[in-house]
Amino acid sequence: MFLYQEESGFLFNSDSHFLYEFISKFKPKGNLLDIGCGCGIIGLLIKRDFKINLTGIDPQKHNIFLSQKNAEINSLEAEFLDGDFLEYNFDKKFNFIVSNPPYYHDGVSKSQNDSLSISRYNSNLPLTSFIKKANQIIAPKGDLIFCYDAKQIQQIMRVLSEFKFVVEDIQTVHGTDKKPSSLVLIHAKKSSKSLTKIHPPLVHFKDDIMSQECEDIYQKTRTYSIKCKLI
């Protein structure tokens, strides 16, 4: 999959590939919403591999342009909405809501690049606001799947519980086999009766060599980034 990206904007990284693989475990179908879609990587990968109706939303116009262009060059059908997720009036419910949201917390030194700040810092999409709005537009028995800063797991669980979401699956991501988790992948359902399944950790590098599991993920996604400058 070829993907245009704005060279001075937020560039997708391993988080996107790992989240896509995690989402794939749950066989997406029906209407799927990708919140903060960026250049469209996560939603378009899912659209490529599963029978879904894809909608993406992003508050930055250049991201919508890139998402539309990326859908076009990869011959994929999707709708991309230019707007603030928290304020947008959606006209349908979604079976799957997915997101790689901004999750850096207050106190982290912020980028002076406005585009990067919007994409990285959770003050632009607070966790509680994100979950509350998702709760309003998710279909009965719908799936909410996202990644977040692993250090904020206590807050994640508290907010999901507040809006009657039950975490069915968790997987932690580790940069190396000797480092604490930097990222957590969450799969939640509204009013579920299921117990939580804690998946084996995903380790990116072991002894300075990329793990076979991560190599397999990159082989599956097969993305090629084309950096460009938007005027």
C-alpha positions in Angstrom: 0.0 0.0 0.0 1.4 3.4 -1.1 0.7 6.2 1.4 1.4 9.9 0.9 2.5 11.7 4.1 3.2 15.4 4.8 6.9 15.5 5.4 6.7 18.1 8.2 3.6 16.6 9.8 2.9 13.6 12.0 4.3 10.5 10.3 2.9 7.1 11.1 5.1 4.7 13.0 5.0 1.2 14.4 2.0 2.1 16.6 -0.2 2.1 13.4 1.1 -1.3 12.2 0.6 -2.9 15.6 -2.8 -1.4 16.1 -3.9 -2.6 12.7 -2.7 -6.2 13.6 -4.6 -6.0 16.9 -7.8 -4.8 15.2 -7.5 -7.6 12.7 -7.9 -10.2 15.4 -11.5 -9.2 15.8 -12.5 -9.5 12.1 -14.0 -6.0 11.5 -17.2 -5.7 9.6 -20.1 -3.3 9.0 -19.5 0.5 9.6 -16.1 1.4 10.9 -15.0 4.8 12.1 -11.3 5.7 12.3 -10.9 8.7 14.7 -8.0 11.0 14.0 -7.3 9.1 10.8 -4.2 11.1 9.8 -3.1 10.0 6.3 -5.6 7.1 6.5 -3.2 4.3 7.2 -5.2 2.3 9.8 -8.6 2.6 8.2 -7.3 1.9 4.7 -5.4 -1.2 5.7 -8.6 -2.5 7.4 -10.6 -1.6 4.3 -8.1 -3.4 2.1 -8.3 -6.7 4.1 -11.9 -6.7 5.4 -15.4 -6.0 4.1 -16.2 -2.7 5.9 -17.8 0.6 5.2 -14.9 3.0 6.1 -15.4 6.5 7.5 -12.4 8.5 8.8 -12.4 11.8 10.6 -9.6 14.3 11.3 -9.5 17.9 12.4 -6.7 18.8 10.0 -7.6 19.6 6.4 -4.3 18.4 5.0 -4.9 15.0 6.6 -8.3 14.7 4.9 -6.7 15.6 1.6 -4.0 12.9 2.1 -6.5 10.3 3.2 -8.6 10.9 0.1 -5.6 10.7 -2.1 -4.3 7.6 -0.5 -7.7 5.9 -0.9 -7.7 6.9 -4.5 -4.2 5.6 -5.4 -4.9 2.3 -3.6 -8.3 1.9 -5.3 -10.2 1.8 -2.0 -13.6 3.4 -1.3 -13.9 5.5 1.9 -15.5 8.6 3.3 -13.3 11.1 5.1 -14.8 13.9 7.2 -13.0 17.2 7.9 -14.0 18.1 11.5 -13.6 17.8 15.2 -14.7 14.3 16.3 -16.1 15.7 19.6 -18.3 18.2 17.8 -19.3 16.3 14.7 -22.9 15.2 14.3 -22.7 11.7 12.9 -25.8 10.4 11.1 -25.2 6.7 11.8 -23.9 4.3 14.4 -20.7 2.4 14.0 -20.0 -1.3 14.6 -16.3 -0.7 15.0 -14.6 2.5 16.3 -10.9 2.5 16.1 -8.3 5.1 16.9 -4.6 5.9 17.4 -5.5 9.0 19.4 -3.1 11.7 20.7 -2.1 10.3 24.1 0.9 12.2 25.4 -0.1 13.8 28.7 0.2 17.2 30.1 3.7 17.9 31.4 5.5 16.4 28.3 7.4 19.0 26.4 5.2 20.0 23.5 6.3 20.5 19.8 6.1 24.0 18.4 4.7 22.5 15.2 0.9 22.9 15.5 0.2 19.9 13.3 2.4 17.7 15.4 0.9 19.0 18.6 -2.6 18.2 17.5 -1.6 14.7 16.6 0.4 13.9 19.7 -1.1 15.5 22.9 -4.2 14.4 24.6 -5.2 17.9 25.5 -6.5 18.0 21.9 -8.7 14.9 22.5 -9.0 14.2 26.2 -9.5 10.5 27.1 -12.8 11.1 28.9 -14.2 13.1 26.0 -13.0 10.6 23.5 -14.7 7.6 25.3 -17.9 9.6 26.0 -18.4 10.5 22.4 -17.5 7.0 21.2 -20.2 5.7 23.6 -22.8 7.9 21.9 -22.2 6.7 18.4 -21.2 3.0 18.8 -23.8 0.4 17.7 -25.1 -2.2 20.3 -22.4 -4.8 20.8 -20.0 -2.6 18.9 -16.3 -2.8 19.3 -14.0 0.0 20.5 -10.3 -0.6 19.7 -7.5 1.8 20.3 -3.9 2.2 21.6 -2.7 4.5 24.4 0.2 5.3 26.7 0.6 2.2 28.8 1.6 4.3 31.8 -2.0 5.7 31.9 -3.7 2.3 32.1 -5.4 3.1 35.4 -7.1 6.1 33.9 -8.0 4.1 30.8 -9.8 1.4 32.8 -11.5 3.9 35.0 -12.9 6.0 32.1 -14.1 2.9 30.1 -15.8 1.6 33.2 -17.5 4.9 33.8 -19.2 4.6 30.3 -20.1 0.9 30.8 -17.4 -0.4 28.5 -15.8 -3.8 29.4 -12.3 -4.5 28.3 -12.3 -7.8 26.6 -8.7 -7.8 25.3 -5.4 -6.2 26.3 -2.0 -6.4 24.8 1.1 -4.5 25.9 3.8 -3.4 23.4 7.5 -3.3 24.4 10.3 -1.6 22.5 12.7 -4.4 23.6 12.5 -7.5 25.7 14.3 -5.6 28.5 12.1 -2.4 28.6 8.7 -1.7 30.3 5.7 -1.4 28.1 5.4 1.9 26.2 2.0 1.2 24.6 -1.1 -0.7 25.4 -3.7 -2.0 22.9 -7.3 -2.1 24.1 -10.4 -3.9 22.8 -13.6 -3.0 24.7 -17.3 -3.6 24.3 -20.3 -1.9 25.8 -22.0 -3.9 28.6 -20.1 -7.0 27.8 -20.2 -10.0 30.2 -16.8 -11.4 29.0 -13.8 -11.7 31.2 -10.6 -9.9 30.1 -8.1 -11.8 27.9 -4.5 -10.6 28.4 -2.6 -11.4 25.3 1.2 -12.3 25.3 3.2 -9.1 25.0 4.3 -7.8 21.6 8.1 -7.2 21.7 9.5 -5.1 18.9 13.2 -6.0 19.3 15.0 -8.9 21.0 18.7 -8.6 21.4 18.8 -5.8 18.8 17.0 -8.0 16.3 13.4 -7.4 15.2 11.2 -10.1 16.6 9.7 -12.5 14.1 6.2 -11.5 15.2 6.9 -7.8 14.3 8.5 -8.8 11.0 5.4 -10.8 10.2 3.2 -7.7 10.9 5.3 -5.5 8.6 5.1 -8.1 5.9 1.4 -8.2 6.3 0.8 -4.5 6.2 3.3 -3.9 3.2 3.2 -0.1 3.4 5.4 2.3 1.4 5.6 5.9 2.6 5.8 8.7 0.1 6.8 11.9 1.9 5.5 15.1 0.2 5.2 18.8 0.9 1.7 20.3 0.7 1.5 23.9 -0.5 
